[in-house]
Amino acid sequence: MSDSPLLALRGINKSFGVAHVLHDVDLSLYAGKVTALVGDNGAGKSTLVKALAGIYPADTGEYLFDGKPVHVHGPKDASALGIEVVYQDLALCENLDIVENMCLGREIRKGPFLDETTMESKAREVLASLSVRTVKSVRQSVSSLSGGQRQTVAIAKSALWNSKVVLLDEPTAALGVAQTAQVLQLVRRLADQGVAVMLISHNLTDVFEVADRITALYLGRVAADVATADVTSRQVVELITTGQSTDLDLPPSSSAATV
Amino acid sequence: MTDIITDAEEAGFASDRTQSNTLGEAARAYVNRVRGGDMGSLPAILGLVVLFIVFGLANDRFLSALNMANLITQAGAIIVLAMGLVMVLLLGDIDLSAGVTGGVAACVMGLMIARHDQPWPVAVLAALVTGAVIGLVIGVLVAKLGIPSFVVTLAFFLGLQGVTLKLIGEGGSVRVDQEVIKGITKNNVPVVWGWVFAALIVVVFALLALRSHRAKVSKGLQHQPLAVVVAQIVVLAVILAVVTAVLSVNRAPNPGFVIEGIPYVLPLVAALLIFWTFVLGRTSYGRHVYAVGGNAEAARRAGINVDAIRISVFMFASSMAALSGIIAASNLGKVSTSSGGSNTLLYAVGAAVIGGTSLFGGKGKARDAVIGGLVIATIANGLGLLDQASYINFIVTGGVLLLAASVDAISRRRRSASGL
């Protein structure tokens, strides 16, 4: 595992009118690692995700992909780099089946017609490689799936196109205990395949179970960027609620003491 | 990386049907689907059978070859209009102006031939362009301005009737004498060619179905049992053979004349059915139409240009409406100020919904229009033969539409309850 991040944001600022939402935010996502983005409501998590996905390009700051500066001005630029976002409200069509949903917008064609056999093979391969066994059939309609299964399909969809970075927005928010465990396992397997995963979550149990690193946002600034092993749940709660933790040694660059 | 299974076969989705299952299992799976509320065209097909039995018993002329040919020419315009509406309904929208769009387009065609001496292909093209332009304006208003399609098309329903009045002149009508246009409904395909076309369709369908089945089996993908594929081919062959045989009988009411063969409108409808079935089911454009109807936000996030899909669907629907108007003009022999007005549109919406297209969007097929259109035309035709006052026709058709919409709503509820 290389030490340089696959995707890095350096000194990102973003304002909406007078509201300065992101202040000099640094973020690093590593291939093969799960980075959790935590923070209270209004801390700027969603804005940061949208900046990464190119929906709201940042006002100032650097966007580095694989060490090289890139320009991400729209969702198309992001997906061209291999960055996929799985949104909280699942972006699936209930009237289509699993294969159709996974290939939506990027259908494989043979001449003018859809190449259903290739698409089904591809979807099967991805689901199998992520050891997804919870769905009955890849040709069942999404309306027949449970919340956990839908989340699974949405995550598998993001993994289908050789994506390098996957951003997951609250993937377990609406799920029960067993389903949450399944989705977290899936997140882990996605990272084990070498994908840089960012998990946005309110649930610290989930974060501690699956994340390698934790980035805490507080009022639009990075309060801490630490390895999960180095912090306790209590310290993370402090970082989320106050922006600092009394008994945590933070490197000065990521300090938010000026807030 | 040790526990990652790369071979799809080994992953084994619990009840994935990659193995060819038996005919019995396939039948049971279908019954379960129907019970779960996914009825498709089944109610319409059963309804059609019941209507044929009832009208056949009530009047011995109903099942005659002459009346069957009449039924098909009457159904033609409704079916073509309904096919366009199926696409609009797939998006969860409605086009209340489709009927009068057909009227305006037919009027343009009639005037180009009768008053401007244009050749018929130019006139037909002008009619189709008229339809497409109307669809473009409706689509832009709905997609870009965000006005509900119900309101936009209601406005067009009123406005376009005024346009027809202005074009034709108060109370008048335009005769449609052109041989080719009249021939759509009045002339018949030579008997031999009728059989050749029917055989060709069956052979091509069989080849495509068997080839796709073999490809799925060889790649270990989910597929239907071979028996079901063969059964589909046989059913298609039987339907086409019966229809062709009935229409190949000399149906002239007076001896000395010979009227035999399939009316040209039938191959026209068949060609449109095949075309739209392929477009909706086998192209990414069709897939995107279903996606926008199912969840427009998901479609947008998947990179689909939702506005472009919506505008194009209204354009296609209005062009189909124009074609339907031409067929209706051919059948009537004229275009009048009331062409495409009154119950034309509601018949077509009824046809689509009766055929199994959902009013809630995302579910429907081109063939729904054909099956539903036949049901509507059969009711009108059968009640006409029974010399019933026309008020009965309105009440019965309205009742059937209400029934179909109820079936749609109930099956939708059962689907969400049973998760199918």
Chai-1 contact restraints between the chains, C-beta under 6 A:
chainA,res_idxA,chainB,res_idxB,connection_type,confidence,min_distance_angstrom,max_distance_angstrom,comment,restraint_id
A,A91,B,A298,contact,1.0,0.0,6.0,A-B,restraint_1
A,A91,B,R301,contact,1.0,0.0,6.0,A-B,restraint_2
A,L92,B,A298,contact,1.0,0.0,6.0,A-B,restraint_3
A,C93,B,A291,contact,1.0,0.0,6.0,A-B,restraint_4
A,C93,B,G294,contact,1.0,0.0,6.0,A-B,restraint_5
A,C93,B,N295,contact,1.0,0.0,6.0,A-B,restraint_6
A,C93,B,A298,contact,1.0,0.0,6.0,A-B,restraint_7
A,E94,B,G294,contact,1.0,0.0,6.0,A-B,restraint_8
A,N95,B,G294,contact,1.0,0.0,6.0,A-B,restraint_9
A,N95,B,G362,contact,1.0,0.0,6.0,A-B,restraint_10
A,N95,B,K363,contact,1.0,0.0,6.0,A-B,restraint_11
A,L96,B,G294,contact,1.0,0.0,6.0,A-B,restraint_12
A,L104,B,A291,contact,1.0,0.0,6.0,A-B,restraint_13
A,L104,B,A302,contact,1.0,0.0,6.0,A-B,restraint_14
A,G105,B,A302,contact,1.0,0.0,6.0,A-B,restraint_15
A,G105,B,G303,contact,1.0,0.0,6.0,A-B,restraint_16
A,G105,B,I304,contact,1.0,0.0,6.0,A-B,restraint_17
A,E107,B,S284,contact,1.0,0.0,6.0,A-B,restraint_18
A,F113,B,R282,contact,1.0,0.0,6.0,A-B,restraint_19
A,L114,B,R282,contact,1.0,0.0,6.0,A-B,restraint_20
A,T117,B,A215,contact,1.0,0.0,6.0,A-B,restraint_21
A,T117,B,K219,contact,1.0,0.0,6.0,A-B,restraint_22
A,T117,B,L221,contact,1.0,0.0,6.0,A-B,restraint_23
A,E120,B,L221,contact,1.0,0.0,6.0,A-B,restraint_24
A,S121,B,K219,contact,1.0,0.0,6.0,A-B,restraint_25
A,R124,B,A8,contact,1.0,0.0,6.0,A-B,restraint_26
A,E125,B,A8,contact,1.0,0.0,6.0,A-B,restraint_27
A,A128,B,I5,contact,1.0,0.0,6.0,A-B,restraint_28
A,A128,B,A8,contact,1.0,0.0,6.0,A-B,restraint_29
A,A128,B,A11,contact,1.0,0.0,6.0,A-B,restraint_30
A,S129,B,I4,contact,1.0,0.0,6.0,A-B,restraint_31
A,S129,B,T6,contact,1.0,0.0,6.0,A-B,restraint_32
A,V135,B,F13,contact,1.0,0.0,6.0,A-B,restraint_33
A,K136,B,F13,contact,1.0,0.0,6.0,A-B,restraint_34
A,K136,B,A14,contact,1.0,0.0,6.0,A-B,restraint_35
A,K136,B,S15,contact,1.0,0.0,6.0,A-B,restraint_36
A,S137,B,F13,contact,1.0,0.0,6.0,A-B,restraint_37
A,S137,B,D16,contact,1.0,0.0,6.0,A-B,restraint_38
A,R139,B,Q222,contact,1.0,0.0,6.0,A-B,restraint_39
A,S144,B,G419,contact,1.0,0.0,6.0,A-B,restraint_40
A,S144,B,L420,contact,1.0,0.0,6.0,A-B,restraint_41
